[in-house]
Amino acid sequence: MSIYPHLFAPLHIRNFYIKNRIESAPISHSGGVPFYTREAQEMYSTFAKGGVGIVTLGEAGVHSQTGHAHPTMPHLDDTTVLPGLIQTVDAIHKWGALASIELTHSGNRAKGSLLTEGGFVMGPCAMETNLYGDPVVEMDEDMMNMVADAFAEAAYLAKFAGCDMINIHGGHGWIISQFLSDLDNHRTDQYGGCIENKARFPLMIVDRIREKCGNDLIIEFRLSAEEGIPGGITIDETVEFAKLLDGKVDIIHVSAATFHETATASRMFPTVFYPRGCNVENAAKIKAVTKKSYVSVVGGLNDPDHMESILADGKTDMVVVGRQMMADPNWPNKAKKGKADEIIKCIRCETCISAGFIPHVPFSSGVLRCSVNPSWGREYENTRKEDKPEQLKKVLVAGGGPSGMEAAITAARRGHNVILCEKSDHLAANLDYAKQISFKQDIVAFLKSMEVNVRRTPNLEVRLNTEVTEELIQIEGPDVLIAACGAEPILPPIPGLDQPIVHHITDLYKKNVKAGQKVVIIGGGLAGCEEGLSLAWEGKDVSIVEMKPELAKDAPYIHWKHLLSKLSESVTSYCSAKVQAIEAEGVRIVDAGGNERKLEADTVFIATGMRATSERYDTWHDLVEDIIFVGDCRRSSKILDAMRTGYCAGMTI
């Protein structure tokens, strides 16, 4: 019997068999062209191979002349996408999963420069300009019929390509939710006002798809149960809308938030400041009023135990998983085999989503990367047949942080004999700060799963309380030495740095320093801001001093926006400020306006960055034929870089 009987229970919808209750959320593939490339085929195939029941391809436009918002989004009114789409669907079907695709139209968020000849931007109501500076035309019924037909034609093409189902994107501030939301819909005709009127155009689209595609296609409708800002869609309205959808669609997919207000992206792609499963209760309210349609829910889900409980409690019929699919595409198979503790957990850093969050970031990278999965974004490379190493080697890894663990695991799995040494009494000691911060428990879970994988990897010996020294290198005689020794603090030349109230930010966990009531943090990068917020939530009076114009600009955009909002509620910040001196009772600064201030403090923390330590180990080059520096030892950075450099070291030996 399965450990997760509800999660892995099959489901029959129409004439389709779904092998479990897990659906991958719509995720767009890497690439710089609006087609289903080889990389796309490999990415979606990886999801299917990992054991999900449904794989959903990311957003696909339905009408290039009026609904284009992203340069690399495929559009299904262009039949040249068919060959790649067919091959992608075939790759999904190979592993027994159903193939779905999300259909969307940007409405008043379309970008005029991307539209085809004769194109124009339209929405529920006229706008002088949208966020791209384009005028918006109010849709009349002819335009509504044109768009409804476009959705139907796109669904028909998807079905022709072999898709078993389609996902109508009716949330997040795209055209359908623009009609449903008072933020965009101010009409006084039969398409505005009450929910029955606002639902008229969305239901037109659903009906048109069913008429065009027949009964042998599963229709899923994705909606924002609540938009989370004044004037936006509320859960009460959505419950009423769900009653209208019930039976017309097969699955109601519950999400939240709207691009109408960028700040709500922190709920759309839930940050660490939201509980996991933050949409579950809304899904339960919708399920309570639906009699014919199934209900699925998305929102920061990454733990099969949690998912099982959601399903067992009858709050939803299916779970939809997004970022966790990138963190560990094989997590369903691991869970089914009773190896859930080996699942590499998503840490909700927002790196993957933020990389393409235009127009709020300078560029859309076109490449998906995951902080905890260093192979993500390398789908084509990783599916090629790798030759075994010409010679199996003895590898010594110095340092048991993320980069050291990843290097050790990767090298050992390729057959090398690996010794992983950590000078403290446990792995990843330099990330112990996460244990003390309430919103960093995702990192704690990730590190726990990494340690489990280290312990269970053959050919890998772990030695704790063991510092790698010249003597140890000479005794072991490794063929390859991987230095993952971490970074050291940068201490700025500030008068008074030797005051007894001054500590480095890492002393909070390395030396168990207890902060006083009045805290000043010098350095407003990500580390300083997150530790400052945590201290403020403990009731401390926290001030952060930063020389740059903004706080935490090194954070991924979506996390950054939400972090700033939390800081504004709890912390006093001084940006574009200069520290003059630290004194016995506080810190003297010059603020952005050129005014001198004395910030009272009984504790001062320095958080002005870290530097790589590779130069410290120059003598090691004479002791071993091949040495590779990884992680912060190579360049002080984030978990993303630590994992990727460790992975590359292990792969190239």
C-alpha positions as CSV (number, residue, x, y, z in Angstrom):
1,M,0.0,0.0,0.0
2,S,1.2,3.5,-0.8
3,I,2.5,5.7,1.9
4,Y,0.5,8.5,0.3
5,P,-2.8,6.7,-0.8
6,H,-4.6,9.9,-1.7
7,L,-1.7,11.6,-3.5
8,F,-1.2,8.5,-5.7
9,A,-4.8,7.6,-6.2
10,P,-5.7,7.4,-9.9
11,L,-8.4,9.7,-11.3
12,H,-10.7,9.2,-14.3
13,I,-11.9,12.4,-16.1
14,R,-13.9,11.9,-19.3
15,N,-12.2,9.0,-21.1
16,F,-8.8,9.8,-19.6
17,Y,-6.9,7.9,-16.9
18,I,-4.7,10.1,-14.7
19,K,-2.3,8.0,-12.7
20,N,-2.1,10.2,-9.6
21,R,-3.3,13.6,-8.2
22,I,-0.2,15.5,-9.1
23,E,-0.1,18.1,-11.9
24,S,2.9,20.2,-12.8
25,A,2.0,23.9,-12.8
26,P,2.3,25.8,-16.1
27,I,6.0,26.5,-16.5
28,S,7.5,28.1,-19.6
29,H,10.6,26.5,-20.9
30,S,14.1,28.0,-21.4
31,G,15.0,29.4,-24.8
32,G,15.2,32.6,-26.8
33,V,12.6,31.7,-29.5
34,P,8.8,31.3,-29.3
35,F,8.8,27.6,-30.3
36,Y,8.9,24.2,-28.5
37,T,12.6,23.5,-28.8
38,R,14.7,20.4,-28.0
39,E,15.3,22.0,-24.5
40,A,11.5,22.3,-24.0
41,Q,11.0,18.7,-25.0
42,E,13.6,17.6,-22.5
43,M,12.3,19.8,-19.7
44,Y,8.7,18.6,-19.9
45,S,9.8,15.0,-20.4
46,T,11.8,15.3,-17.2
47,F,8.6,16.3,-15.3
48,A,6.8,13.3,-16.8
49,K,9.6,10.9,-16.1
50,G,9.6,12.2,-12.5
51,G,6.2,10.7,-11.9
52,V,3.5,13.5,-12.2
53,G,0.1,12.6,-13.6
54,I,-0.3,15.7,-15.7
55,V,2.4,17.9,-17.3
56,T,1.3,21.4,-18.2
57,L,3.2,23.4,-20.8
58,G,3.6,27.1,-19.9
59,E,1.7,30.0,-21.3
60,A,0.8,29.9,-25.0
61,G,-0.8,32.9,-26.6
62,V,-4.0,32.5,-28.7
63,H,-4.1,35.7,-30.8
64,S,-0.8,37.3,-31.9
65,Q,-2.5,40.4,-33.3
66,T,-3.9,41.5,-30.0
67,G,-2.5,39.4,-27.1
68,H,1.3,39.3,-27.2
69,A,3.1,40.3,-24.0
70,H,6.4,38.3,-24.0
71,P,8.8,37.9,-26.8
72,T,9.5,34.2,-26.3
73,M,5.9,33.1,-25.6
74,P,4.7,30.6,-28.3
75,H,1.4,31.4,-30.0
76,L,-0.9,28.7,-31.2
77,D,-2.3,30.8,-34.0
78,D,1.0,30.2,-35.7
79,T,1.0,26.6,-37.0
80,T,4.8,26.6,-37.3
81,V,4.8,25.7,-33.6
82,L,3.2,22.3,-34.4
83,P,6.3,20.1,-35.1
84,G,7.9,21.1,-31.8
85,L,4.6,20.9,-29.9
86,I,3.9,17.4,-31.2
87,Q,7.3,16.2,-30.2
88,T,7.0,17.7,-26.8
89,V,3.6,16.1,-26.2
90,D,5.1,12.7,-27.4
91,A,8.0,13.1,-24.9
92,I,5.4,13.6,-22.1
93,H,3.2,10.7,-23.1
94,K,6.3,8.4,-23.2
95,W,6.2,8.4,-19.4
96,G,2.5,7.8,-18.9
97,A,1.6,11.4,-18.1
98,L,-1.2,13.5,-19.6
99,A,-0.1,16.6,-21.6
100,S,-1.8,19.9,-21.0
101,I,-1.1,23.4,-22.2
102,E,-2.0,26.8,-20.7
103,L,-3.8,29.1,-23.1
104,T,-3.7,32.9,-22.5
105,H,-4.4,36.3,-23.9
106,S,-2.8,39.4,-22.4
107,G,-5.7,41.8,-22.8
108,N,-4.8,45.3,-21.7
109,R,-1.3,44.0,-20.7
110,A,-0.3,43.3,-24.3
111,K,2.7,45.1,-25.7
112,G,2.1,46.9,-28.9
113,S,5.6,46.4,-30.3
114,L,5.2,42.6,-30.2
115,L,1.8,42.4,-32.0
116,T,1.6,41.3,-35.6
117,E,0.7,43.6,-38.4
118,G,-2.5,45.6,-37.8
119,G,-2.4,44.7,-34.1
120,F,-3.9,46.8,-31.3
121,V,-4.2,46.4,-27.5
122,M,-7.7,45.8,-26.1
123,G,-9.3,45.1,-22.8
124,P,-12.6,45.3,-20.9
125,C,-12.4,49.1,-20.8
126,A,-10.5,51.8,-22.7
127,M,-7.3,53.1,-21.2
128,E,-5.2,56.1,-22.3
129,T,-2.1,54.0,-21.9
130,N,-1.2,50.6,-20.4
131,L,2.1,49.7,-18.6
132,Y,3.9,49.7,-21.9
133,G,2.6,53.1,-23.0
134,D,0.1,51.6,-25.5
135,P,-3.5,52.9,-25.9
136,V,-6.1,50.3,-25.0
137,V,-9.4,49.9,-26.9
138,E,-12.6,48.8,-25.2
139,M,-13.7,45.5,-26.5
140,D,-17.0,45.3,-28.3
141,E,-18.9,42.0,-28.9
142,D,-17.2,41.4,-32.2
143,M,-13.8,41.6,-30.5
144,M,-15.0,39.3,-27.8
145,N,-16.2,36.8,-30.4
146,M,-12.8,37.1,-32.1
147,V,-10.9,36.3,-28.9
148,A,-13.3,33.4,-27.9
149,D,-12.8,31.9,-31.4
150,A,-9.1,32.3,-31.0
151,F,-9.1,30.4,-27.7
152,A,-11.2,27.7,-29.4
153,E,-8.8,27.4,-32.4
154,A,-5.8,27.3,-30.1
155,A,-7.4,24.5,-28.1
156,Y,-8.2,22.6,-31.3
157,L,-4.6,22.9,-32.5
158,A,-3.4,21.7,-29.1
159,K,-5.7,18.7,-29.3
160,F,-4.5,18.0,-32.8
161,A,-0.9,18.1,-31.4
162,G,-1.9,15.4,-29.0
163,C,-2.7,17.4,-25.8
164,D,-5.1,15.6,-23.6
165,M,-6.3,18.7,-21.9
166,I,-6.0,22.5,-22.0
167,N,-5.7,25.0,-19.2
168,I,-7.6,28.3,-19.7
169,H,-5.7,31.0,-17.9
170,G,-8.4,32.9,-16.2
171,G,-6.3,34.4,-13.5
172,H,-3.4,36.6,-12.7
173,G,-4.6,39.7,-14.4
174,W,-4.8,38.4,-18.0
175,I,-7.8,39.1,-20.2
176,I,-10.3,36.8,-18.6
177,S,-9.6,37.9,-15.1
178,Q,-9.6,41.5,-16.3
179,F,-13.3,41.0,-17.1
180,L,-13.9,39.3,-13.7
181,S,-12.1,42.1,-11.7
182,D,-13.4,45.5,-10.8
183,L,-9.8,46.7,-11.1
184,D,-10.2,46.5,-14.9
185,N,-13.8,46.1,-15.6
186,H,-15.9,49.3,-15.1
187,R,-18.5,48.4,-17.7
188,T,-22.1,49.2,-17.2
189,D,-23.5,46.9,-19.9
190,Q,-24.2,43.2,-19.8
191,Y,-20.5,42.5,-19.4
192,G,-20.0,44.5,-16.2
193,G,-21.4,44.9,-12.7
194,C,-22.7,41.7,-11.1
195,I,-20.7,38.5,-11.3
196,E,-23.1,36.9,-13.8
197,N,-22.4,39.8,-16.2
198,K,-18.6,39.8,-15.6
199,A,-18.6,36.1,-16.2
200,R,-20.4,36.3,-19.5
201,F,-17.2,36.6,-21.6
202,P,-15.2,34.0,-19.7
203,L,-18.0,31.5,-20.1
204,M,-18.3,32.4,-23.8
205,I,-14.7,31.2,-24.1
206,V,-15.3,28.0,-22.2
207,D,-18.4,27.2,-24.3
208,R,-16.6,28.0,-27.6
209,I,-13.8,25.6,-26.7
210,R,-16.1,22.8,-25.9
211,E,-18.1,23.3,-29.1
212,K,-15.0,23.3,-31.2
213,C,-13.1,20.4,-29.5
214,G,-15.9,18.1,-28.4
215,N,-16.1,16.0,-25.3
216,D,-12.8,14.2,-25.6
217,L,-10.7,17.0,-24.2
218,I,-10.3,17.9,-20.5
219,I,-10.8,21.6,-19.8
220,E,-9.1,23.1,-16.8
221,F,-9.8,26.7,-15.8
222,R,-7.2,28.5,-13.8
223,L,-8.4,31.4,-11.7
224,S,-7.3,33.8,-9.0
225,A,-9.5,33.1,-6.0
226,E,-8.6,36.5,-4.7
227,E,-6.4,39.3,-6.0
228,G,-5.4,40.6,-2.6
229,I,-5.8,44.4,-3.2
230,P,-8.6,46.8,-2.7
231,G,-11.1,46.6,-5.6
232,G,-9.8,43.2,-6.8
233,I,-11.5,39.9,-7.0
234,T,-12.6,38.5,-3.6
235,I,-13.0,34.9,-2.6
236,D,-16.8,35.4,-2.2
237,E,-17.0,36.5,-5.8
238,T,-14.9,33.6,-6.9
239,V,-17.2,31.1,-5.1
240,E,-20.1,32.5,-7.0
241,F,-18.2,32.3,-10.3
242,A,-17.2,28.7,-9.5
243,K,-20.9,27.9,-9.3
244,L,-21.2,29.2,-12.9
245,L,-18.2,27.2,-14.0
246,D,-19.3,24.0,-12.3
247,G,-19.8,21.3,-14.9
248,K,-18.7,23.5,-17.8
249,V,-15.1,22.8,-17.0
250,D,-13.6,19.6,-15.7
251,I,-11.1,21.1,-13.3
252,I,-11.1,24.4,-11.5
253,H,-7.5,25.3,-10.7
254,V,-7.1,27.7,-7.7
255,S,-4.4,30.3,-7.7
256,A,-4.3,33.9,-6.5
257,A,-3.2,37.5,-7.2
258,T,-2.9,39.8,-10.3
259,F,-0.3,41.4,-12.4
260,H,-2.4,44.5,-12.2
261,E,-0.4,45.2,-9.0
262,T,3.2,43.9,-9.1
263,A,3.4,43.6,-5.3
264,T,0.9,40.7,-5.4
265,A,3.4,38.6,-7.3
266,S,4.6,37.6,-3.8
267,R,1.3,35.7,-3.4
268,M,1.1,34.5,-7.0
269,F,4.4,32.8,-6.6
270,P,4.3,32.6,-2.8
271,T,7.4,33.9,-1.0
272,V,8.9,32.7,2.2
273,F,6.6,35.1,4.1
274,Y,3.5,33.1,3.2
275,P,2.7,29.7,4.6
276,R,3.0,26.8,2.2
277,G,-0.3,25.9,0.7
278,C,-1.6,29.5,1.1
279,N,-4.4,28.9,-1.4
280,V,-5.8,25.7,0.1
281,E,-8.5,27.2,2.2
282,N,-9.8,29.1,-0.8
283,A,-9.8,25.9,-2.8
284,A,-11.8,24.2,0.0
285,K,-14.4,27.0,-0.2
286,I,-14.7,26.5,-4.0
287,K,-14.8,22.7,-3.7
288,A,-17.7,23.0,-1.2
289,V,-19.9,24.6,-3.8
290,T,-18.9,22.6,-6.9
291,K,-20.8,19.3,-7.6
292,K,-19.4,18.3,-11.0
293,S,-16.0,19.9,-11.5
294,Y,-12.9,18.7,-9.8
295,V,-10.8,21.3,-7.9
296,S,-7.0,21.6,-7.9
297,V,-4.8,24.0,-5.9
298,V,-1.3,25.6,-6.4
299,G,0.7,27.7,-4.1
300,G,4.1,26.8,-2.6
301,L,3.5,23.1,-2.2
302,N,6.7,21.0,-1.8
303,D,6.0,18.4,0.8
304,P,4.2,15.1,0.0
305,D,3.1,14.8,3.6
306,H,1.4,18.2,3.4
307,M,-0.2,17.3,0.0
308,E,-1.5,14.0,1.3
309,S,-3.2,15.8,4.2
310,I,-4.8,18.4,1.9
311,L,-6.3,15.6,-0.2
312,A,-7.2,13.4,2.7
313,D,-9.1,16.2,4.4
314,G,-11.1,16.7,1.2
315,K,-10.0,20.3,0.7
316,T,-9.1,19.7,-2.9
317,D,-9.0,16.8,-5.5
318,M,-5.6,17.5,-7.0
319,V,-2.4,19.4,-6.2
320,V,-0.5,21.6,-8.6
321,V,3.2,21.9,-8.1
322,G,5.4,24.5,-9.7
323,R,8.8,25.5,-8.4
324,Q,9.3,22.2,-6.6
325,M,9.2,20.5,-10.0
326,M,12.4,22.4,-10.9
327,A,14.0,21.8,-7.5
328,D,13.6,18.1,-7.8
329,P,11.7,16.8,-10.9
330,N,11.9,13.3,-9.5
331,W,10.1,14.1,-6.2
332,P,6.9,12.1,-7.0
333,N,8.9,9.0,-7.7
334,K,10.9,9.4,-4.5
335,A,7.7,9.9,-2.5
336,K,6.1,6.9,-4.0
337,K,9.1,4.7,-3.2
338,G,9.1,5.8,0.4
339,K,12.2,8.1,0.0
340,A,10.5,11.5,0.7
341,D,13.4,12.5,2.9
342,E,15.7,12.5,-0.2
343,I,13.5,15.1,-2.0
344,I,15.5,18.3,-2.6
345,K,13.1,21.0,-1.3
346,C,12.4,24.3,-3.1
347,I,13.6,27.2,-0.9
348,R,11.3,29.8,-2.5
349,C,14.1,32.1,-3.2
350,E,12.2,33.4,-6.3
351,T,15.4,33.2,-8.6
352,C,13.6,31.1,-11.2
353,I,10.5,33.4,-11.6
354,S,12.3,36.7,-11.1
355,A,14.8,36.0,-14.0
356,G,12.0,36.6,-16.6
357,F,9.9,39.1,-14.7
358,I,9.9,41.8,-17.3
359,P,9.3,44.7,-17.5
360,H,10.4,44.9,-13.8
361,V,13.8,43.4,-14.4
362,P,16.2,44.7,-17.1
363,F,16.2,41.6,-19.2
364,S,14.4,38.3,-19.5
365,S,17.2,35.8,-19.3
366,G,15.4,33.2,-21.3
367,V,17.0,30.5,-19.1
368,L,15.5,28.8,-16.1
369,R,17.8,28.3,-13.2
370,C,17.1,26.8,-9.8
371,S,19.2,27.6,-6.7
372,V,19.0,24.1,-5.3
373,N,19.1,22.1,-8.6
374,P,22.3,23.0,-10.4
375,S,21.4,20.9,-13.4
376,W,18.2,22.9,-14.2
377,G,18.6,24.9,-17.4
378,R,20.9,22.3,-18.7
379,E,18.2,19.9,-20.0
380,Y,19.8,19.1,-23.3
381,E,23.2,18.7,-21.8
382,N,22.0,16.4,-19.0
383,T,20.0,14.1,-21.3
384,R,22.9,13.3,-23.5
385,K,24.7,10.0,-22.8
386,E,27.6,10.8,-20.5
387,D,30.7,8.7,-20.9
388,K,32.1,7.3,-17.7
389,P,35.3,8.9,-16.4
390,E,38.4,7.6,-18.1
391,Q,39.9,7.1,-14.7
392,L,38.2,6.8,-11.3
393,K,39.9,9.1,-8.9
394,K,40.3,9.8,-5.2
395,V,38.6,13.1,-4.5
396,L,39.0,15.1,-1.3
397,V,36.4,17.8,-0.6
398,A,37.3,20.5,1.9
399,G,34.1,22.0,3.4
400,G,30.6,20.6,3.9
401,G,28.5,23.5,2.8
402,P,26.1,23.3,-0.1
403,S,28.9,23.5,-2.7
404,G,31.0,20.9,-1.0
405,M,28.0,18.6,-0.5
406,E,26.9,19.0,-4.1
407,A,30.5,18.4,-5.5
408,A,30.9,15.3,-3.3
409,I,27.5,13.8,-4.3
410,T,28.0,14.5,-8.0
411,A,31.6,13.1,-8.1
412,A,30.6,10.0,-6.1
413,R,27.6,9.2,-8.3
414,R,30.0,9.2,-11.2
415,G,32.1,6.5,-9.6
416,H,34.9,8.5,-7.9
417,N,35.9,7.7,-4.4
418,V,35.1,10.8,-2.3
419,I,36.1,12.0,1.2
420,L,34.0,15.0,2.4
421,C,35.6,16.8,5.3
422,E,33.9,19.4,7.5
423,K,35.7,21.1,10.3
424,S,32.6,21.6,12.5
425,D,30.5,18.8,14.0
426,H,27.7,19.0,11.4
427,L,27.4,19.7,7.7
428,A,26.4,23.2,6.4
429,A,27.4,24.8,9.6
430,N,27.8,28.2,7.9
431,L,24.1,28.2,7.2
432,D,23.0,27.7,10.7
433,Y,21.6,31.2,10.7
434,A,18.6,29.8,8.9
435,K,17.6,27.8,11.9
436,Q,17.1,31.0,13.9
437,I,15.0,32.9,11.3
438,S,11.3,31.9,11.0
439,F,11.0,32.6,7.3
440,K,14.2,30.7,6.4
441,Q,12.9,27.2,7.4
442,D,12.8,26.3,3.7
443,I,16.6,26.4,3.7
444,V,16.7,24.2,6.8
445,A,14.5,21.6,5.0
446,F,16.7,21.8,1.9
447,L,19.9,21.3,3.9
448,K,18.4,18.4,5.7
449,S,17.6,16.7,2.4
450,M,21.1,17.4,1.1
451,E,22.6,15.7,4.1
452,V,20.3,12.7,3.6
453,N,21.6,12.4,0.1
454,V,25.2,12.7,1.2
455,R,24.8,9.9,3.7
456,R,23.1,7.6,1.2
457,T,25.4,8.2,-1.8
458,P,27.8,5.2,-2.4
459,N,31.6,5.9,-2.6
460,L,31.2,8.9,-0.3
461,E,32.8,9.1,3.2
462,V,31.9,11.9,5.5
463,R,34.4,13.1,8.2
464,L,33.1,15.7,10.6
465,N,35.3,17.6,13.0
466,T,38.0,17.3,10.4
467,E,39.7,20.4,9.0
468,V,41.6,19.9,5.7
469,T,45.2,20.9,6.3
470,E,48.4,20.5,4.3
471,E,49.2,17.6,6.6
472,L,45.9,15.9,5.8
473,I,46.3,16.4,2.1
474,Q,49.7,14.8,2.2
475,I,48.4,11.8,4.2
476,E,45.4,11.2,1.9
477,G,47.2,11.9,-1.3
478,P,44.0,12.8,-3.4
479,D,44.1,13.0,-7.2
480,V,41.7,16.0,-7.0
481,L,41.1,18.5,-4.2
482,I,37.9,20.5,-4.2
483,A,38.1,23.5,-2.0
484,A,34.7,24.5,-0.6
485,C,36.0,26.4,2.4
486,G,33.6,29.3,2.4
487,A,34.1,33.0,2.7
488,E,35.3,35.5,5.3
489,P,33.7,38.7,6.5
490,I,34.6,42.1,4.9
491,L,35.2,44.6,7.7
492,P,35.0,48.2,6.6
493,P,37.5,50.8,7.9
494,I,35.1,52.4,10.3
495,P,36.4,54.1,13.5
496,G,35.2,52.3,16.5
497,L,35.0,48.9,15.0
498,D,36.7,47.6,18.1
499,Q,33.9,48.8,20.4
500,P,32.5,46.0,22.6
501,I,29.0,46.5,21.3
502,V,30.2,45.6,17.7
503,H,29.8,42.1,16.2
504,H,29.8,40.6,12.8
505,I,26.3,39.5,11.6
506,T,27.5,35.9,11.6
507,D,28.2,36.1,15.3
508,L,24.4,35.7,15.9
509,Y,24.7,32.0,15.2
510,K,28.5,31.3,15.3
511,K,29.0,32.8,18.7
512,N,25.4,32.9,19.9
513,V,25.6,36.6,20.4
514,K,22.4,38.0,22.0
515,A,21.3,41.3,20.6
516,G,20.2,44.1,22.9
517,Q,17.0,46.1,22.5
518,K,18.4,48.8,20.2
519,V,20.2,47.3,17.2
520,V,22.0,49.0,14.3
521,I,23.0,47.0,11.3
522,I,25.7,48.4,9.1
523,G,25.1,47.0,5.6
524,G,21.7,46.7,3.9
525,G,22.4,43.8,1.6
526,L,20.2,40.6,1.7
527,A,21.9,39.2,4.8
528,G,21.7,42.4,6.8
529,C,18.1,43.0,5.9
530,E,16.9,39.5,6.6
531,E,18.6,39.3,9.9
532,G,17.4,42.8,10.7
533,L,13.8,41.8,10.0
534,S,14.1,38.7,12.1
535,L,15.4,40.7,15.0
536,A,12.6,43.3,14.6
537,W,10.1,40.5,14.7
538,E,11.6,39.4,18.0
539,G,10.7,42.9,19.3
540,K,14.1,44.7,18.8
541,D,14.3,48.3,17.7
542,V,16.3,47.8,14.5
543,S,17.9,50.4,12.2
544,I,19.7,49.5,9.0
545,V,22.3,51.8,7.4
546,E,23.1,51.2,3.7
547,M,25.5,53.3,1.5
548,K,23.6,52.4,-1.7
549,P,20.2,54.0,-2.7
550,E,18.2,50.9,-2.0
551,L,18.2,47.9,0.4
552,A,18.8,44.3,-0.6
553,K,19.2,44.9,-4.3
554,D,21.1,41.6,-4.6
555,A,17.8,39.8,-3.9
556,P,15.6,38.2,-6.6
557,Y,13.0,40.8,-7.7
558,I,9.9,39.1,-6.3
559,H,11.5,38.3,-2.9
560,W,13.0,41.8,-2.9
561,K,9.6,43.5,-3.3
562,H,8.0,41.5,-0.5
563,L,11.1,41.9,1.8
564,L,11.0,45.6,1.4
565,S,7.3,45.7,2.3
566,K,8.0,43.7,5.5
567,L,11.0,45.9,6.3
568,S,8.9,49.0,5.9
569,E,6.6,47.8,8.6
570,S,9.2,46.8,11.2
571,V,12.6,48.4,10.5
572,T,14.0,52.0,10.2
573,S,16.4,52.2,7.2
574,Y,18.8,54.9,6.1
575,C,19.9,54.5,2.5
576,S,22.5,56.5,0.7
577,A,24.0,57.0,4.1
578,K,27.6,57.0,5.4
579,V,28.8,55.7,8.7
580,Q,31.2,58.2,10.4
581,A,32.0,56.2,13.5
582,I,30.8,53.7,16.0
583,E,30.8,54.9,19.6
584,A,30.1,53.3,22.9
585,E,26.4,54.1,22.8
586,G,25.6,54.1,19.1
587,V,26.5,54.9,15.5
588,R,27.1,58.3,14.0
589,I,26.0,58.6,10.4
590,V,25.4,61.2,7.6
591,D,22.0,60.5,6.0
592,A,21.0,60.9,2.4
593,G,20.2,64.6,3.0
594,G,23.6,65.3,4.4
595,N,22.4,65.5,8.0
596,E,24.4,64.1,10.8
597,R,22.6,61.6,13.1
598,K,23.3,59.6,16.2
599,L,21.6,56.2,16.1
600,E,21.5,54.9,19.6
601,A,22.5,51.2,19.9
602,D,23.5,48.7,22.5
603,T,24.3,46.2,19.7
604,V,25.9,46.9,16.3
605,F,26.2,44.3,13.6
606,I,28.5,44.5,10.6
607,A,26.9,43.1,7.5
608,T,29.0,44.6,4.7
609,G,29.6,41.5,2.7
610,M,31.9,38.5,2.5
611,R,35.0,37.8,0.4
612,A,36.3,34.6,-1.2
613,T,39.2,32.8,0.6
614,S,40.9,31.0,-2.3
615,E,44.1,33.0,-1.9
616,R,44.5,31.6,1.6
617,Y,45.0,28.1,0.1
618,D,47.6,29.0,-2.5
619,T,50.1,26.5,-1.0
620,W,47.7,23.6,-1.7
621,H,48.5,23.8,-5.4
622,D,51.9,22.3,-4.6
623,L,50.3,19.3,-2.8
624,V,47.9,18.0,-5.4
625,E,47.8,17.7,-9.1
626,D,44.3,19.1,-9.6
627,I,42.5,21.6,-7.3
628,I,39.1,23.2,-7.9
629,F,37.7,26.1,-5.9
630,V,33.9,26.1,-5.6
631,G,31.2,28.1,-3.8
632,D,32.1,31.1,-1.6
633,C,35.7,30.0,-1.5
634,R,35.8,30.8,-5.2
635,R,33.5,33.8,-5.2
636,S,31.2,35.0,-2.4
637,S,27.7,34.7,-3.7
638,K,24.4,32.8,-3.2
639,I,23.3,29.2,-2.8
640,L,22.6,29.2,-6.6
641,D,26.3,29.7,-7.4
642,A,27.5,27.4,-4.6
643,M,25.4,24.6,-6.0
644,R,26.3,25.2,-9.6
645,T,30.0,25.4,-9.0
646,G,29.9,22.3,-6.9
647,Y,28.0,20.4,-9.5
648,C,30.3,21.5,-12.3
649,A,33.3,20.4,-10.2
650,G,31.9,17.0,-9.6
651,M,30.8,16.5,-13.2
652,T,34.1,17.4,-14.8
653,I,36.5,15.2,-12.8
